[in-house]
């Protein structure tokens, strides 16, 4: 974490989220994915088990969901 940024480091790639308050009338705290550099991870997986286009989309979504869950767990444990 640095300032309001949270980094989920996978060794071969990372996802970066920013935590900010958004909204004009109704303010709410939002975690926004601002960077997801996972091409090395996807390349390694593709070399081991060739992926089709649908697999790429599913894998991309799985990475995003997992990294978001990791950030949410970190924030809740931090209290």
C-alpha positions as CSV (number, residue, x, y, z in Angstrom):
1,X,0.0,0.0,0.0
2,X,1.2,3.5,-0.8
3,X,-1.0,6.5,0.0
4,X,-4.4,5.3,-1.3
5,X,-3.0,2.7,-3.7
6,X,-3.0,-1.1,-3.0
7,X,-0.7,-3.4,-5.0
8,X,-1.3,-7.1,-5.4
9,X,2.0,-8.5,-6.5
10,X,2.0,-11.9,-8.2
11,X,5.7,-12.1,-8.9
12,X,5.3,-12.1,-12.6
13,X,2.7,-9.3,-12.6
14,X,0.7,-7.0,-10.5
15,X,-2.7,-5.4,-10.1
16,X,-2.9,-1.9,-8.6
17,X,-6.0,-0.4,-7.0
18,X,-6.7,3.1,-5.8
19,X,-9.1,3.8,-2.9
20,X,-11.0,7.0,-3.2
21,X,-14.2,8.7,-2.2
22,X,-16.5,9.3,-5.3
23,X,-19.9,10.7,-6.1
24,X,-21.5,14.1,-6.3
25,X,-24.5,13.8,-4.2
26,X,-24.0,10.4,-2.5
27,X,-20.4,9.9,-1.5
28,X,-19.1,6.4,-1.4
29,X,-15.7,4.7,-1.0
30,X,-14.6,2.9,-4.2
31,X,-11.7,0.6,-5.0
32,X,-10.8,1.2,-8.7
33,X,-8.5,-1.0,-10.7
34,X,-6.0,1.4,-12.3
35,X,-3.4,-1.1,-13.6
36,X,-3.4,-4.8,-14.3
37,X,-0.1,-6.0,-15.7
38,X,-0.5,-9.8,-15.9
39,X,0.7,-10.6,-19.4
40,X,3.6,-12.7,-18.1
41,X,1.4,-14.8,-16.0
42,X,-1.1,-15.3,-18.8
43,X,1.8,-16.2,-21.2
44,X,3.2,-18.9,-18.8
45,X,-0.3,-20.4,-18.4
46,X,-0.8,-20.3,-22.2
47,X,2.5,-22.1,-22.8
48,X,1.5,-24.8,-20.4
49,X,-2.1,-25.2,-21.5
50,X,-3.0,-23.3,-24.8
51,X,-5.9,-20.9,-24.2
52,X,-8.6,-19.9,-26.6
53,X,-10.2,-16.4,-26.8
54,X,-12.9,-17.3,-24.3
55,X,-10.3,-18.7,-21.9
56,X,-8.4,-15.3,-22.0
57,X,-11.5,-13.4,-21.0
58,X,-12.3,-15.9,-18.2
59,X,-8.7,-15.8,-16.9
60,X,-8.6,-12.0,-17.1
61,X,-11.8,-11.8,-15.0
62,X,-10.5,-14.4,-12.5
63,X,-7.3,-12.4,-12.0
64,X,-9.3,-9.2,-11.4
65,X,-11.7,-10.9,-9.0
66,X,-8.9,-12.6,-7.1
67,X,-6.8,-9.4,-6.8
68,X,-9.8,-7.4,-5.7
69,X,-10.6,-10.0,-3.0
70,X,-7.0,-9.8,-1.8
71,X,-7.2,-6.0,-1.4
72,X,-10.6,-6.2,0.3
73,X,-9.2,-8.8,2.8
74,X,-6.2,-6.7,3.5
75,X,-8.3,-3.6,4.2
76,X,-10.7,-5.5,6.4
77,X,-7.9,-7.1,8.4
78,X,-6.2,-3.7,8.8
79,X,-9.4,-2.4,10.3
